[in-house]
Amino acid sequence: MTVTVTAGSPSYPKGDVDRSGQVENSDLIMVARHVVNILTLTGEQFTLGDMNDDKVIDNKDIITLAKKIVGM
């Protein structure tokens, strides 16, 4: 008998929009670009960028993400 175990998809921290494993400036840039309609975040990226879980990515999320990056 053979048992195959498949690991689930990796879990990324809130704010890790580019799914690099770290929350950093590149994530902030992606969220800001989404807010000004240069980039469209969808699916998991949208969920990770919606810092306050209100189903909208806006300036509040940019501020919250910036604070997280600098350790506030």
N, CA, C and O atoms as a Maestro MAE file, in Angstrom:
{
 s_m_m2io_version
 :::
 2.0.0
}

f_m_ct {
 s_m_title
 :::
 protein
 m_atom[288] {
  # First column is atom index #
  i_m_mmod_type
  r_m_x_coord
  r_m_y_coord
  r_m_z_coord
  i_m_residue_number
  s_m_chain_name
  s_m_pdb_residue_name
  s_m_pdb_atom_name
  i_m_atomic_number
  :::
  1 25 0.841 -1.175 0.000 1 A "MET " " N  " 7
  2 3 0.000 0.000 0.000 1 A "MET " " CA " 6
  3 2 0.886 1.239 0.000 1 A "MET " " C  " 6
  4 15 1.867 1.307 0.741 1 A "MET " " O  " 8
  5 25 0.535 2.229 -0.843 2 A "THR " " N  " 7
  6 3 1.279 3.478 -0.936 2 A "THR " " CA " 6
  7 2 0.377 4.621 -0.501 2 A "THR " " C  " 6
  8 15 -0.770 4.729 -0.935 2 A "THR " " O  " 8
  9 25 0.914 5.470 0.361 3 A "VAL " " N  " 7
  10 3 0.173 6.648 0.815 3 A "VAL " " CA " 6
  11 2 0.937 7.866 0.345 3 A "VAL " " C  " 6
  12 15 2.132 8.001 0.609 3 A "VAL " " O  " 8
  13 25 0.248 8.749 -0.349 4 A "THR " " N  " 7
  14 3 0.859 9.979 -0.829 4 A "THR " " CA " 6
  15 2 0.290 11.139 -0.045 4 A "THR " " C  " 6
  16 15 -0.926 11.303 0.061 4 A "THR " " O  " 8
  17 25 1.179 11.937 0.498 5 A "VAL " " N  " 7
  18 3 0.761 13.120 1.244 5 A "VAL " " CA " 6
  19 2 1.196 14.339 0.463 5 A "VAL " " C  " 6
  20 15 2.372 14.484 0.130 5 A "VAL " " O  " 8
  21 25 0.260 15.207 0.173 6 A "THR " " N  " 7
  22 3 0.560 16.429 -0.561 6 A "THR " " CA " 6
  23 2 0.428 17.604 0.393 6 A "THR " " C  " 6
  24 15 -0.601 17.795 1.041 6 A "THR " " O  " 8
  25 25 1.484 18.373 0.460 7 A "ALA " " N  " 7
  26 3 1.452 19.554 1.332 7 A "ALA " " CA " 6
  27 2 0.492 20.580 0.766 7 A "ALA " " C  " 6
  28 15 0.355 20.705 -0.451 7 A "ALA " " O  " 8
  29 25 -0.166 21.308 1.637 8 A "GLY " " N  " 7
  30 3 -1.062 22.370 1.201 8 A "GLY " " CA " 6
  31 2 -0.284 23.534 0.626 8 A "GLY " " C  " 6
  32 15 0.944 23.566 0.702 8 A "GLY " " O  " 8
  33 25 -0.987 24.477 0.060 9 A "SER " " N  " 7
  34 3 -0.314 25.643 -0.493 9 A "SER " " CA " 6
  35 2 0.324 26.441 0.638 9 A "SER " " C  " 6
  36 15 -0.179 26.446 1.762 9 A "SER " " O  " 8
  37 25 1.427 27.110 0.340 10 A "PRO " " N  " 7
  38 3 2.098 27.865 1.392 10 A "PRO " " CA " 6
  39 2 1.204 28.979 1.926 10 A "PRO " " C  " 6
  40 15 0.352 29.509 1.213 10 A "PRO " " O  " 8
  41 25 1.411 29.312 3.165 11 A "SER " " N  " 7
  42 3 0.655 30.387 3.795 11 A "SER " " CA " 6
  43 2 1.545 31.613 3.841 11 A "SER " " C  " 6
  44 15 2.693 31.536 4.280 11 A "SER " " O  " 8
  45 25 1.023 32.745 3.391 12 A "TYR " " N  " 7
  46 3 1.798 33.978 3.362 12 A "TYR " " CA " 6
  47 2 1.269 34.936 4.405 12 A "TYR " " C  " 6
  48 15 0.066 34.963 4.664 12 A "TYR " " O  " 8
  49 25 2.151 35.731 5.013 13 A "PRO " " N  " 7
  50 3 1.688 36.695 6.009 13 A "PRO " " CA " 6
  51 2 0.865 37.807 5.361 13 A "PRO " " C  " 6
  52 15 1.085 38.159 4.202 13 A "PRO " " O  " 8
  53 25 -0.076 38.348 6.113 14 A "LYS " " N  " 7
  54 3 -0.889 39.460 5.627 14 A "LYS " " CA " 6
  55 2 0.035 40.580 5.182 14 A "LYS " " C  " 6
  56 15 0.939 40.973 5.921 14 A "LYS " " O  " 8
  57 25 -0.184 41.095 3.984 15 A "GLY " " N  " 7
  58 3 0.653 42.157 3.437 15 A "GLY " " CA " 6
  59 2 1.673 41.665 2.430 15 A "GLY " " C  " 6
  60 15 2.245 42.468 1.693 15 A "GLY " " O  " 8
  61 25 1.917 40.358 2.381 16 A "ASP " " N  " 7
  62 3 2.901 39.795 1.448 16 A "ASP " " CA " 6
  63 2 2.247 39.575 0.083 16 A "ASP " " C  " 6
  64 15 2.045 38.441 -0.353 16 A "ASP " " O  " 8
  65 25 1.926 40.680 -0.575 17 A "VAL " " N  " 7
  66 3 1.172 40.649 -1.820 17 A "VAL " " CA " 6
  67 2 1.930 39.927 -2.932 17 A "VAL " " C  " 6
  68 15 1.318 39.232 -3.743 17 A "VAL " " O  " 8
  69 25 3.247 40.082 -2.980 18 A "ASP " " N  " 7
  70 3 4.022 39.414 -4.034 18 A "ASP " " CA " 6
  71 2 4.401 37.980 -3.666 18 A "ASP " " C  " 6
  72 15 5.080 37.293 -4.430 18 A "ASP " " O  " 8
  73 25 3.962 37.543 -2.506 19 A "ARG " " N  " 7
  74 3 4.148 36.167 -2.025 19 A "ARG " " CA " 6
  75 2 5.613 35.730 -2.035 19 A "ARG " " C  " 6
  76 15 5.951 34.628 -2.467 19 A "ARG " " O  " 8
  77 25 6.469 36.626 -1.548 20 A "SER " " N  " 7
  78 3 7.897 36.325 -1.465 20 A "SER " " CA " 6
  79 2 8.269 35.687 -0.135 20 A "SER " " C  " 6
  80 15 9.384 35.195 0.035 20 A "SER " " O  " 8
  81 25 7.324 35.698 0.811 21 A "GLY " " N  " 7
  82 3 7.603 35.176 2.137 21 A "GLY " " CA " 6
  83 2 7.937 36.263 3.141 21 A "GLY " " C  " 6
  84 15 8.063 35.998 4.336 21 A "GLY " " O  " 8
  85 25 8.082 37.497 2.648 22 A "GLN " " N  " 7
  86 3 8.380 38.630 3.522 22 A "GLN " " CA " 6
  87 2 7.509 39.813 3.135 22 A "GLN " " C  " 6
  88 15 7.193 40.001 1.960 22 A "GLN " " O  " 8
  89 25 7.123 40.604 4.113 23 A "VAL " " N  " 7
  90 3 6.379 41.832 3.846 23 A "VAL " " CA " 6
  91 2 7.412 42.942 3.704 23 A "VAL " " C  " 6
  92 15 8.155 43.239 4.640 23 A "VAL " " O  " 8
  93 25 7.449 43.550 2.525 24 A "GLU " " N  " 7
  94 3 8.500 44.518 2.232 24 A "GLU " " CA " 6
  95 2 7.986 45.610 1.286 24 A "GLU " " C  " 6
  96 15 6.815 45.620 0.907 24 A "GLU " " O  " 8
  97 25 8.872 46.512 0.921 25 A "ASN " " N  " 7
  98 3 8.493 47.656 0.092 25 A "ASN " " CA " 6
  99 2 7.832 47.264 -1.220 25 A "ASN " " C  " 6
  100 15 6.923 47.958 -1.677 25 A "ASN " " O  " 8
  101 25 8.259 46.184 -1.829 26 A "SER " " N  " 7
  102 3 7.660 45.776 -3.099 26 A "SER " " CA " 6
  103 2 6.169 45.475 -2.935 26 A "SER " " C  " 6
  104 15 5.390 45.696 -3.863 26 A "SER " " O  " 8
  105 25 5.771 44.980 -1.783 27 A "ASP " " N  " 7
  106 3 4.351 44.730 -1.514 27 A "ASP " " CA " 6
  107 2 3.596 46.052 -1.407 27 A "ASP " " C  " 6
  108 15 2.489 46.188 -1.929 27 A "ASP " " O  " 8
  109 25 4.195 47.010 -0.736 28 A "LEU " " N  " 7
  110 3 3.586 48.330 -0.586 28 A "LEU " " CA " 6
  111 2 3.390 48.988 -1.953 28 A "LEU " " C  " 6
  112 15 2.352 49.596 -2.214 28 A "LEU " " O  " 8
  113 25 4.376 48.864 -2.803 29 A "ILE " " N  " 7
  114 3 4.280 49.434 -4.151 29 A "ILE " " CA " 6
  115 2 3.139 48.783 -4.924 29 A "ILE " " C  " 6
  116 15 2.388 49.469 -5.618 29 A "ILE " " O  " 8
  117 25 3.008 47.481 -4.811 30 A "MET " " N  " 7
  118 3 1.920 46.789 -5.511 30 A "MET " " CA " 6
  119 2 0.556 47.259 -5.019 30 A "MET " " C  " 6
  120 15 -0.351 47.474 -5.823 30 A "MET " " O  " 8
  121 25 0.405 47.419 -3.715 31 A "VAL " " N  " 7
  122 3 -0.872 47.884 -3.160 31 A "VAL " " CA " 6
  123 2 -1.150 49.313 -3.621 31 A "VAL " " C  " 6
  124 15 -2.277 49.621 -4.009 31 A "VAL " " O  " 8
  125 25 -0.163 50.176 -3.588 32 A "ALA " " N  " 7
  126 3 -0.339 51.560 -4.034 32 A "ALA " " CA " 6
  127 2 -0.703 51.605 -5.520 32 A "ALA " " C  " 6
  128 15 -1.564 52.388 -5.921 32 A "ALA " " O  " 8
  129 25 -0.068 50.788 -6.323 33 A "ARG " " N  " 7
  130 3 -0.388 50.739 -7.753 33 A "ARG " " CA " 6
  131 2 -1.811 50.246 -7.981 33 A "ARG " " C  " 6
  132 15 -2.471 50.679 -8.926 33 A "ARG " " O  " 8
  133 25 -2.284 49.357 -7.137 34 A "HIS " " N  " 7
  134 3 -3.669 48.901 -7.232 34 A "HIS " " CA " 6
  135 2 -4.626 50.054 -6.914 34 A "HIS " " C  " 6
  136 15 -5.625 50.247 -7.606 34 A "HIS " " O  " 8
  137 25 -4.316 50.808 -5.876 35 A "VAL " " N  " 7
  138 3 -5.185 51.914 -5.450 35 A "VAL " " CA " 6
  139 2 -5.336 52.959 -6.563 35 A "VAL " " C  " 6
  140 15 -6.416 53.526 -6.726 35 A "VAL " " O  " 8
  141 25 -4.282 53.218 -7.321 36 A "VAL " " N  " 7
  142 3 -4.348 54.219 -8.393 36 A "VAL " " CA " 6
  143 2 -4.626 53.590 -9.765 36 A "VAL " " C  " 6
  144 15 -4.414 54.224 -10.798 36 A "VAL " " O  " 8
  145 25 -5.096 52.353 -9.766 37 A "ASN " " N  " 7
  146 3 -5.543 51.649 -10.981 37 A "ASN " " CA " 6
  147 2 -4.465 51.421 -12.030 37 A "ASN " " C  " 6
  148 15 -4.745 51.439 -13.229 37 A "ASN " " O  " 8
  149 25 -3.230 51.206 -11.578 38 A "ILE " " N  " 7
  150 3 -2.150 50.832 -12.496 38 A "ILE " " CA " 6
  151 2 -2.017 49.314 -12.533 38 A "ILE " " C  " 6
  152 15 -1.589 48.745 -13.537 38 A "ILE " " O  " 8
  153 25 -2.384 48.671 -11.444 39 A "LEU " " N  " 7
  154 3 -2.270 47.221 -11.284 39 A "LEU " " CA " 6
  155 2 -3.570 46.721 -10.665 39 A "LEU " " C  " 6
  156 15 -4.176 47.398 -9.835 39 A "LEU " " O  " 8
  157 25 -3.985 45.538 -11.075 40 A "THR " " N  " 7
  158 3 -5.176 44.942 -10.479 40 A "THR " " CA " 6
  159 2 -4.775 43.720 -9.678 40 A "THR " " C  " 6
  160 15 -4.250 42.751 -10.227 40 A "THR " " O  " 8
  161 25 -5.023 43.768 -8.381 41 A "LEU " " N  " 7
  162 3 -4.768 42.620 -7.516 41 A "LEU " " CA " 6
  163 2 -6.030 41.769 -7.477 41 A "LEU " " C  " 6
  164 15 -7.132 42.288 -7.295 41 A "LEU " " O  " 8
  165 25 -5.869 40.482 -7.645 42 A "THR " " N  " 7
  166 3 -7.018 39.580 -7.608 42 A "THR " " CA " 6
  167 2 -6.702 38.389 -6.728 42 A "THR " " C  " 6
  168 15 -5.544 38.134 -6.398 42 A "THR " " O  " 8
  169 25 -7.721 37.677 -6.358 43 A "GLY " " N  " 7
  170 3 -7.556 36.436 -5.609 43 A "GLY " " CA " 6
  171 2 -6.762 36.603 -4.340 43 A "GLY " " C  " 6
  172 15 -7.031 37.483 -3.523 43 A "GLY " " O  " 8
  173 25 -5.764 35.729 -4.190 44 A "GLU " " N  " 7
  174 3 -4.951 35.721 -2.976 44 A "GLU " " CA " 6
  175 2 -4.205 37.038 -2.779 44 A "GLU " " C  " 6
  176 15 -4.076 37.514 -1.651 44 A "GLU " " O  " 8
  177 25 -3.715 37.628 -3.867 45 A "GLN " " N  " 7
  178 3 -3.011 38.905 -3.747 45 A "GLN " " CA " 6
  179 2 -3.928 39.976 -3.162 45 A "GLN " " C  " 6
  180 15 -3.509 40.754 -2.306 45 A "GLN " " O  " 8
  181 25 -5.170 40.017 -3.620 46 A "PHE " " N  " 7
  182 3 -6.120 40.995 -3.091 46 A "PHE " " CA " 6
  183 2 -6.344 40.755 -1.603 46 A "PHE " " C  " 6
  184 15 -6.324 41.694 -0.807 46 A "PHE " " O  " 8
  185 25 -6.554 39.505 -1.233 47 A "THR " " N  " 7
  186 3 -6.786 39.165 0.175 47 A "THR " " CA " 6
  187 2 -5.598 39.557 1.041 47 A "THR " " C  " 6
  188 15 -5.775 40.083 2.140 47 A "THR " " O  " 8
  189 25 -4.389 39.305 0.552 48 A "LEU " " N  " 7
  190 3 -3.189 39.654 1.309 48 A "LEU " " CA " 6
  191 2 -2.988 41.165 1.402 48 A "LEU " " C  " 6
  192 15 -2.421 41.651 2.381 48 A "LEU " " O  " 8
  193 25 -3.442 41.910 0.401 49 A "GLY " " N  " 7
  194 3 -3.292 43.362 0.394 49 A "GLY " " CA " 6
  195 2 -4.377 44.108 1.136 49 A "GLY " " C  " 6
  196 15 -4.207 45.281 1.467 49 A "GLY " " O  " 8
  197 25 -5.494 43.444 1.403 50 A "ASP " " N  " 7
  198 3 -6.608 44.060 2.129 50 A "ASP " " CA " 6
  199 2 -6.310 43.958 3.625 50 A "ASP " " C  " 6
  200 15 -6.812 43.070 4.313 50 A "ASP " " O  " 8
  201 25 -5.503 44.865 4.103 51 A "MET " " N  " 7
  202 3 -4.950 44.783 5.454 51 A "MET " " CA " 6
  203 2 -5.997 44.822 6.563 51 A "MET " " C  " 6
  204 15 -5.790 44.236 7.625 51 A "MET " " O  " 8
  205 25 -7.113 45.501 6.332 52 A "ASN " " N  " 7
  206 3 -8.143 45.595 7.371 52 A "ASN " " CA " 6
  207 2 -9.356 44.706 7.078 52 A "ASN " " C  " 6
  208 15 -10.380 44.801 7.755 52 A "ASN " " O  " 8
  209 25 -9.231 43.844 6.067 53 A "ASP " " N  " 7
  210 3 -10.267 42.860 5.740 53 A "ASP " " CA " 6
  211 2 -11.651 43.467 5.522 53 A "ASP " " C  " 6
  212 15 -12.661 42.893 5.928 53 A "ASP " " O  " 8
  213 25 -11.687 44.640 4.873 54 A "ASP " " N  " 7
  214 3 -12.989 45.254 4.595 54 A "ASP " " CA " 6
  215 2 -13.435 45.032 3.150 54 A "ASP " " C  " 6
  216 15 -14.401 45.643 2.693 54 A "ASP " " O  " 8
  217 25 -12.730 44.161 2.438 55 A "LYS " " N  " 7
  218 3 -13.046 43.784 1.049 55 A "LYS " " CA " 6
  219 2 -12.786 44.908 0.045 55 A "LYS " " C  " 6
  220 15 -13.265 44.856 -1.088 55 A "LYS " " O  " 8
  221 25 -12.025 45.925 0.462 56 A "VAL " " N  " 7
  222 3 -11.640 47.049 -0.393 56 A "VAL " " CA " 6
  223 2 -10.167 47.330 -0.122 56 A "VAL " " C  " 6
  224 15 -9.727 47.319 1.027 56 A "VAL " " O  " 8
  225 25 -9.413 47.581 -1.182 57 A "ILE " " N  " 7
  226 3 -8.030 48.026 -0.981 57 A "ILE " " CA " 6
  227 2 -8.002 49.517 -1.262 57 A "ILE " " C  " 6
  228 15 -8.308 49.965 -2.367 57 A "ILE " " O  " 8
  229 25 -7.625 50.283 -0.231 58 A "ASP " " N  " 7
  230 3 -7.622 51.736 -0.341 58 A "ASP " " CA " 6
  231 2 -6.459 52.314 0.464 58 A "ASP " " C  " 6
  232 15 -5.564 51.588 0.896 58 A "ASP " " O  " 8
  233 25 -6.490 53.631 0.657 59 A "ASN " " N  " 7
  234 3 -5.396 54.306 1.377 59 A "ASN " " CA " 6
  235 2 -5.200 53.768 2.787 59 A "ASN " " C  " 6
  236 15 -4.078 53.760 3.293 59 A "ASN " " O  " 8
  237 25 -6.265 53.321 3.422 60 A "LYS " " N  " 7
  238 3 -6.134 52.751 4.765 60 A "LYS " " CA " 6
  239 2 -5.215 51.534 4.747 60 A "LYS " " C  " 6
  240 15 -4.424 51.325 5.667 60 A "LYS " " O  " 8
  241 25 -5.330 50.745 3.702 61 A "ASP " " N  " 7
  242 3 -4.477 49.555 3.586 61 A "ASP " " CA " 6
  243 2 -3.026 49.945 3.317 61 A "ASP " " C  " 6
  244 15 -2.102 49.312 3.828 61 A "ASP " " O  " 8
  245 25 -2.830 50.989 2.512 62 A "ILE " " N  " 7
  246 3 -1.465 51.469 2.256 62 A "ILE " " CA " 6
  247 2 -0.810 51.898 3.569 62 A "ILE " " C  " 6
  248 15 0.331 51.529 3.847 62 A "ILE " " O  " 8
  249 25 -1.526 52.666 4.361 63 A "ILE " " N  " 7
  250 3 -0.983 53.162 5.636 63 A "ILE " " CA " 6
  251 2 -0.693 52.009 6.594 63 A "ILE " " C  " 6
  252 15 0.365 51.964 7.221 63 A "ILE " " O  " 8
  253 25 -1.633 51.088 6.700 64 A "THR " " N  " 7
  254 3 -1.454 49.942 7.596 64 A "THR " " CA " 6
  255 2 -0.264 49.092 7.165 64 A "THR " " C  " 6
  256 15 0.518 48.643 8.003 64 A "THR " " O  " 8
  257 25 -0.130 48.873 5.868 65 A "LEU " " N  " 7
  258 3 0.987 48.082 5.359 65 A "LEU " " CA " 6
  259 2 2.312 48.800 5.584 65 A "LEU " " C  " 6
  260 15 3.298 48.177 5.977 65 A "LEU " " O  " 8
  261 25 2.341 50.107 5.336 66 A "ALA " " N  " 7
  262 3 3.574 50.880 5.569 66 A "ALA " " CA " 6
  263 2 3.999 50.795 7.030 66 A "ALA " " C  " 6
  264 15 5.180 50.623 7.332 66 A "ALA " " O  " 8
  265 25 3.033 50.915 7.931 67 A "LYS " " N  " 7
  266 3 3.345 50.801 9.359 67 A "LYS " " CA " 6
  267 2 3.884 49.420 9.704 67 A "LYS " " C  " 6
  268 15 4.803 49.292 10.512 67 A "LYS " " O  " 8
  269 25 3.314 48.388 9.094 68 A "LYS " " N  " 7
  270 3 3.796 47.022 9.351 68 A "LYS " " CA " 6
  271 2 5.249 46.869 8.875 68 A "LYS " " C  " 6
  272 15 6.064 46.236 9.546 68 A "LYS " " O  " 8
  273 25 5.557 47.446 7.733 69 A "ILE " " N  " 7
  274 3 6.911 47.327 7.170 69 A "ILE " " CA " 6
  275 2 7.942 47.994 8.076 69 A "ILE " " C  " 6
  276 15 9.037 47.463 8.264 69 A "ILE " " O  " 8
  277 25 7.602 49.148 8.636 70 A "VAL " " N  " 7
  278 3 8.563 49.856 9.486 70 A "VAL " " CA " 6
  279 2 8.489 49.425 10.947 70 A "VAL " " C  " 6
  280 15 9.232 49.936 11.785 70 A "VAL " " O  " 8
  281 25 7.597 48.489 11.253 71 A "GLY " " N  " 7
  282 3 7.549 47.940 12.592 71 A "GLY " " CA " 6
  283 2 6.679 48.691 13.568 71 A "GLY " " C  " 6
  284 15 6.882 48.586 14.777 71 A "GLY " " O  " 8
  285 25 5.736 49.429 13.089 72 A "MET " " N  " 7
  286 3 4.823 50.189 13.977 72 A "MET " " CA " 6
  287 2 3.586 49.369 14.282 72 A "MET " " C  " 6
  288 15 2.704 49.828 15.007 72 A "MET " " O  " 8
  :::
 }
 m_bond[287] {
  # First column is bond index #
  i_m_from
  i_m_to
  i_m_order
  :::
  1 1 2 1
  2 2 3 1
  3 3 4 2
  4 3 5 1
  5 5 6 1
  6 6 7 1
  7 7 8 2
  8 7 9 1
  9 9 10 1
  10 10 11 1
  11 11 12 2
  12 11 13 1
  13 13 14 1
  14 14 15 1
  15 15 16 2
  16 15 17 1
  17 17 18 1
  18 18 19 1
  19 19 20 2
  20 19 21 1
  21 21 22 1
  22 22 23 1
  23 23 24 2
  24 23 25 1
  25 25 26 1
  26 26 27 1
  27 27 28 2
  28 27 29 1
  29 29 30 1
  30 30 31 1
  31 31 32 2
  32 31 33 1
  33 33 34 1
  34 34 35 1
  35 35 36 2
  36 35 37 1
  37 37 38 1
  38 38 39 1
  39 39 40 2
  40 39 41 1
  41 41 42 1
  42 42 43 1
  43 43 44 2
  44 43 45 1
  45 45 46 1
  46 46 47 1
  47 47 48 2
  48 47 49 1
  49 49 50 1
  50 50 51 1
  51 51 52 2
  52 51 53 1
  53 53 54 1
  54 54 55 1
  55 55 56 2
  56 55 57 1
  57 57 58 1
  58 58 59 1
  59 59 60 2
  60 59 61 1
  61 61 62 1
  62 62 63 1
  63 63 64 2
  64 63 65 1
  65 65 66 1
  66 66 67 1
  67 67 68 2
  68 67 69 1
  69 69 70 1
  70 70 71 1
  71 71 72 2
  72 71 73 1
  73 73 74 1
  74 74 75 1
  75 75 76 2
  76 75 77 1
  77 77 78 1
  78 78 79 1
  79 79 80 2
  80 79 81 1
  81 81 82 1
  82 82 83 1
  83 83 84 2
  84 83 85 1
  85 85 86 1
  86 86 87 1
  87 87 88 2
  88 87 89 1
  89 89 90 1
  90 90 91 1
  91 91 92 2
  92 91 93 1
  93 93 94 1
  94 94 95 1
  95 95 96 2
  96 95 97 1
  97 97 98 1
  98 98 99 1
  99 99 100 2
  100 99 101 1
  101 101 102 1
  102 102 103 1
  103 103 104 2
  104 103 105 1
  105 105 106 1
  106 106 107 1
  107 107 108 2
  108 107 109 1
  109 109 110 1
  110 110 111 1
  111 111 112 2
  112 111 113 1
  113 113 114 1
  114 114 115 1
  115 115 116 2
  116 115 117 1
  117 117 118 1
  118 118 119 1
  119 119 120 2
  120 119 121 1
  121 121 122 1
  122 122 123 1
  123 123 124 2
  124 123 125 1
  125 125 126 1
  126 126 127 1
  127 127 128 2
  128 127 129 1
  129 129 130 1
  130 130 131 1
  131 131 132 2
  132 131 133 1
  133 133 134 1
  134 134 135 1
  135 135 136 2
  136 135 137 1
  137 137 138 1
  138 138 139 1
  139 139 140 2
  140 139 141 1
  141 141 142 1
  142 142 143 1
  143 143 144 2
  144 143 145 1
  145 145 146 1
  146 146 147 1
  147 147 148 2
  148 147 149 1
  149 149 150 1
  150 150 151 1
  151 151 152 2
  152 151 153 1
  153 153 154 1
  154 154 155 1
  155 155 156 2
  156 155 157 1
  157 157 158 1
  158 158 159 1
  159 159 160 2
  160 159 161 1
  161 161 162 1
  162 162 163 1
  163 163 164 2
  164 163 165 1
  165 165 166 1
  166 166 167 1
  167 167 168 2
  168 167 169 1
  169 169 170 1
  170 170 171 1
  171 171 172 2
  172 171 173 1
  173 173 174 1
  174 174 175 1
  175 175 176 2
  176 175 177 1
  177 177 178 1
  178 178 179 1
  179 179 180 2
  180 179 181 1
  181 181 182 1
  182 182 183 1
  183 183 184 2
  184 183 185 1
  185 185 186 1
  186 186 187 1
  187 187 188 2
  188 187 189 1
  189 189 190 1
  190 190 191 1
  191 191 192 2
  192 191 193 1
  193 193 194 1
  194 194 195 1
  195 195 196 2
  196 195 197 1
  197 197 198 1
  198 198 199 1
  199 199 200 2
  200 199 201 1
  201 201 202 1
  202 202 203 1
  203 203 204 2
  204 203 205 1
  205 205 206 1
  206 206 207 1
  207 207 208 2
  208 207 209 1
  209 209 210 1
  210 210 211 1
  211 211 212 2
  212 211 213 1
  213 213 214 1
  214 214 215 1
  215 215 216 2
  216 215 217 1
  217 217 218 1
  218 218 219 1
  219 219 220 2
  220 219 221 1
  221 221 222 1
  222 222 223 1
  223 223 224 2
  224 223 225 1
  225 225 226 1
  226 226 227 1
  227 227 228 2
  228 227 229 1
  229 229 230 1
  230 230 231 1
  231 231 232 2
  232 231 233 1
  233 233 234 1
  234 234 235 1
  235 235 236 2
  236 235 237 1
  237 237 238 1
  238 238 239 1
  239 239 240 2
  240 239 241 1
  241 241 242 1
  242 242 243 1
  243 243 244 2
  244 243 245 1
  245 245 246 1
  246 246 247 1
  247 247 248 2
  248 247 249 1
  249 249 250 1
  250 250 251 1
  251 251 252 2
  252 251 253 1
  253 253 254 1
  254 254 255 1
  255 255 256 2
  256 255 257 1
  257 257 258 1
  258 258 259 1
  259 259 260 2
  260 259 261 1
  261 261 262 1
  262 262 263 1
  263 263 264 2
  264 263 265 1
  265 265 266 1
  266 266 267 1
  267 267 268 2
  268 267 269 1
  269 269 270 1
  270 270 271 1
  271 271 272 2
  272 271 273 1
  273 273 274 1
  274 274 275 1
  275 275 276 2
  276 275 277 1
  277 277 278 1
  278 278 279 1
  279 279 280 2
  280 279 281 1
  281 281 282 1
  282 282 283 1
  283 283 284 2
  284 283 285 1
  285 285 286 1
  286 286 287 1
  287 287 288 2
  :::
 }
}
